[in-house]
Amino acid sequence: MLTRRDATVHRVNTGWFPAQMQVSTELRGRWQGQLSTPRGAIDLDEVSSVWYRSPEAYRMPPEMSPVEAEHARVEAKYGLGGVLASLPVLWCNHPNRVADAAYKPVQLVRAAMAGLAVPDTLITNEPDAARKFGSEGPTVTKLVGGMAIEEDGTRKNVYTRLLAEADFADLAGIEHTTHLFQRWVPKAQECRVIVIGRHVTAAAITAGSKRAYVDYRTDYDSLSYELVEPPGAVAAGIRALLKGFDLVYGALDFVITPEGEWVFLEINPAGQYGYIEQNTGAPLTEQLANLLAGAA
């Protein structure tokens, strides 16, 4: 879609550096120079926008020792990464803003400040605090950061889990790190909201299985989708939240209760939108292309 708008598009894998990608820039008010990539040279002066998503780690040569490789990665992060982050262009989203918004405790506070309803939440590594919170009402637990664990070369997804009373009897190991416990919010539907520039698109998601009712990611085949309009106060809160984080793109998750209240769960500044477009027909890729091409 970008090429149809007469835009020159470069796709860059940060994992190409340094074996397949080189950089040479000089400071002349802004960093000027080139990235040399397997797909051609990129003149940094000609970059006008960046779609930043899922960067790969720099891949250091295998002949380097672990100490050398770690040193080289740090230098690349602040060297190449710093040059790119300084470019005065439209970022969707800027890596520093993505990092700011990645902290779920910050998200919840900012969402409440923006006027959105948020669930009662506990973050703790103390068993007694967890038991007390769990005794006060139905409780779920979820990861504070990320959504998976890498173990023995296998990626294991970790989903939201509704806790039973027996789960609080044995909390061995909870003291080793923080855990997030959150009050269960009864669901009529869930809703994924995609914000792209000035566009706010909301897709209500109805679970068709017991598993999906707790966390719809566990059973995508059972889901049904419909485009809905967020209530005015919710839409205003979403815009305020994005503005507060200085984001132009965001994928937000809400619960819609049986009473029709929208309760904020989280925002992912680089979250998926493809399955929403595929299942609803919402023109999200077109909106994104317009934003990056300067037409929205």
C-alpha positions in Angstrom: 0.0 0.0 0.0 2.9 2.4 0.6 4.4 1.8 -2.8 1.0 2.7 -4.3 1.4 6.0 -2.6 4.7 6.6 -4.4 6.6 6.0 -1.2 10.0 4.4 -1.2 9.9 1.6 1.3 12.9 -0.1 3.0 12.5 -3.1 5.3 15.4 -3.4 7.8 16.1 -6.3 10.1 18.2 -5.1 13.0 19.6 -8.6 13.3 21.5 -8.0 10.1 24.0 -5.8 12.1 27.0 -6.1 11.8 27.5 -9.0 9.5 25.0 -7.9 6.8 24.5 -4.2 7.6 26.9 -1.3 8.1 26.4 2.2 9.2 28.4 5.4 8.6 27.1 8.7 9.7 28.4 12.2 10.6 26.8 14.8 12.8 25.8 17.9 10.8 22.9 19.3 12.8 21.4 15.8 12.5 23.0 12.5 11.7 23.7 12.2 8.0 25.0 9.2 6.2 23.9 5.7 5.1 22.9 2.3 6.2 24.2 -0.3 3.9 21.8 -3.3 3.9 21.4 -6.5 1.9 18.5 -4.8 0.2 20.3 -1.6 -0.8 21.6 1.6 0.8 19.4 3.9 2.8 20.1 7.6 2.9 19.2 8.7 6.4 18.4 12.2 5.1 15.6 10.8 3.0 13.8 8.9 5.8 10.5 10.5 6.6 8.7 7.9 8.8 9.5 4.6 10.6 7.2 1.7 11.5 9.0 0.2 14.4 8.0 -3.3 15.4 9.6 -6.4 16.8 13.3 -5.6 16.3 15.7 -8.5 16.5 18.8 -8.5 18.6 22.1 -7.6 17.0 23.9 -10.8 15.9 27.6 -10.7 16.8 30.1 -12.9 15.0 30.4 -16.4 16.6 34.2 -16.0 16.9 33.7 -13.4 19.6 34.0 -14.4 23.2 30.8 -13.9 25.3 32.4 -10.8 26.9 33.4 -9.3 23.5 29.9 -10.0 22.1 28.1 -8.4 25.0 30.4 -5.3 24.8 29.7 -5.1 21.0 25.9 -5.4 21.5 26.0 -2.6 24.1 28.0 -0.3 21.8 25.6 -1.1 18.9 22.6 -0.4 21.0 23.8 3.1 21.9 25.6 3.7 18.6 23.4 2.5 15.8 20.3 2.6 18.0 21.1 6.1 19.2 21.6 7.4 15.6 18.3 5.9 14.5 16.4 7.1 17.6 17.6 10.6 16.9 16.0 10.9 13.5 13.5 13.7 13.4 10.8 11.7 11.6 7.3 10.3 12.3 7.8 7.2 14.5 5.1 4.7 14.8 6.1 4.3 17.6 9.4 5.8 18.8 11.5 3.1 20.6 11.8 5.2 23.7 8.0 5.7 23.9 7.5 2.0 23.3 9.8 1.3 26.2 8.0 3.8 28.5 4.6 2.3 27.7 5.8 -1.3 28.2 5.4 -1.1 32.0 2.0 -2.4 33.0 1.9 -0.7 36.4 2.5 2.6 34.6 -0.2 1.8 32.0 -2.8 1.2 34.7 -2.0 4.4 36.6 -2.1 6.4 33.3 -5.3 4.8 32.2 -7.0 5.7 35.5 -5.7 9.3 35.2 -7.2 9.4 31.7 -10.6 8.6 33.1 -10.7 4.9 32.1 -12.0 2.2 34.5 -9.3 -0.2 35.7 -9.6 -3.3 37.8 -8.3 -3.5 41.4 -4.8 -4.8 41.1 -2.1 -6.1 43.4 1.6 -6.5 42.6 3.5 -8.4 45.3 6.0 -11.0 46.2 4.5 -11.6 49.6 2.3 -14.7 50.0 0.1 -13.2 52.7 -0.7 -10.2 50.6 -1.7 -12.4 47.7 -4.0 -14.5 49.9 -5.6 -11.5 51.4 -6.3 -10.0 47.9 -7.6 -13.4 46.7 -10.0 -13.7 49.7 -11.7 -10.4 48.7 -13.1 -11.6 45.4 -12.5 -13.6 42.2 -8.9 -13.1 41.1 -6.8 -13.7 38.0 -3.1 -13.7 37.6 -1.1 -12.7 34.5 2.4 -11.8 33.6 3.6 -8.3 34.4 5.8 -8.2 31.3 5.7 -10.2 28.1 3.5 -13.1 27.3 5.8 -16.1 27.1 8.6 -18.0 28.6 11.5 -19.5 26.6 12.6 -22.8 28.0 14.8 -25.5 26.3 14.5 -23.8 23.0 10.7 -23.8 23.2 8.4 -20.8 23.5 5.7 -21.4 26.1 2.8 -18.9 26.1 1.5 -17.8 29.5 -2.2 -16.9 29.6 -4.4 -15.1 32.1 -5.6 -17.6 34.7 -8.6 -17.5 37.0 -7.5 -18.7 40.4 -9.2 -21.1 42.6 -9.1 -21.1 46.4 -6.7 -24.0 46.4 -4.2 -22.0 44.3 -3.6 -19.7 47.3 -2.7 -22.6 49.6 0.6 -23.2 47.9 2.4 -20.1 46.9 5.9 -21.5 47.1 8.3 -19.4 45.1 6.2 -16.3 44.9 8.8 -14.5 47.0 11.4 -14.7 44.2 9.9 -12.0 42.0 6.8 -9.8 41.6 3.5 -11.2 40.5 0.4 -9.4 39.3 -3.0 -10.3 40.8 -6.1 -8.6 39.4 -9.8 -8.6 40.3 -11.7 -10.7 37.8 -14.1 -8.5 35.7 -17.2 -10.3 34.5 -17.4 -10.3 30.7 -20.1 -9.9 28.2 -17.4 -9.4 25.6 -13.8 -8.3 25.3 -12.7 -5.5 23.0 -9.5 -4.8 21.1 -9.2 -1.2 20.2 -6.7 -0.2 17.5 -5.6 3.4 17.4 -3.7 4.6 14.3 -3.2 8.3 14.2 -6.6 9.9 14.5 -8.5 6.7 13.8 -10.0 4.6 16.7 -11.3 1.2 15.7 -12.9 -1.0 18.2 -13.7 -4.7 17.7 -15.8 -6.5 20.2 -14.8 -10.2 20.7 -17.2 -12.8 21.9 -15.8 -16.1 23.3 -17.4 -19.3 22.0 -15.7 -21.6 24.5 -15.0 -21.8 28.2 -11.3 -21.5 27.7 -11.6 -18.4 25.5 -13.9 -16.8 28.1 -11.0 -16.4 30.5 -8.4 -15.5 27.9 -9.5 -15.4 24.3 -5.9 -16.1 23.0 -6.3 -19.7 24.1 -9.0 -20.5 21.4 -9.1 -18.2 18.4 -11.2 -20.6 16.4 -14.1 -20.1 18.8 -14.2 -16.3 18.6 -16.6 -14.0 16.8 -16.0 -10.3 16.0 -18.0 -7.2 15.4 -17.1 -3.5 15.0 -18.5 -1.3 17.8 -18.3 2.3 18.8 -16.7 3.0 22.2 -18.7 5.3 24.5 -17.7 8.9 24.2 -15.9 9.0 27.6 -14.0 5.8 26.8 -12.9 7.2 23.4 -11.7 10.4 25.1 -9.8 8.4 27.7 -8.2 6.3 25.0 -7.0 9.4 23.2 -5.7 11.0 26.4 -3.8 7.8 27.2 -2.1 7.7 23.8 -1.3 11.4 24.0 0.1 11.0 27.5 2.5 8.2 26.3 3.2 10.2 23.0 2.1 7.2 20.9 0.5 7.4 17.4 -0.3 3.7 17.4 -1.7 1.4 20.1 -3.6 -1.8 20.6 -5.7 -1.7 23.7 -7.6 -4.4 25.4 -10.9 -3.9 27.4 -13.5 -6.0 29.0 -17.1 -5.0 28.4 -19.2 -6.1 31.4 -22.8 -7.4 31.2 -23.8 -3.9 32.4 -22.0 -2.3 29.4 -19.0 -0.8 31.4 -15.7 -0.7 29.6 -12.8 -1.8 31.8 -9.2 -1.2 30.6 -6.8 -4.1 30.8 -3.7 -3.0 28.9 -2.1 -1.2 26.0 0.5 -2.7 23.6 2.3 0.0 21.7 3.3 -2.5 19.0 0.4 -4.9 19.3 -1.2 -7.1 16.6 -4.0 -5.7 14.4 -4.0 -8.2 11.5 -6.5 -10.6 13.0 -8.9 -7.7 13.6 -8.7 -6.5 10.0 -9.1 -10.0 8.7 -12.2 -10.8 10.8 -14.0 -7.4 10.5 -12.8 -5.8 7.3 -11.7 -2.7 9.0 -9.2 -0.8 6.8 -6.4 -0.8 9.3 -3.5 -1.4 6.9 -4.7 1.5 4.8 -4.9 3.7 7.8 -1.4 2.8 8.8 -0.1 3.3 5.2 -1.7 6.8 5.1 -0.2 7.7 8.4 3.4 6.6 7.4 3.0 8.3 4.0 1.9 11.6 5.6 -1.6 11.4 4.3 -3.4 11.0 7.7 
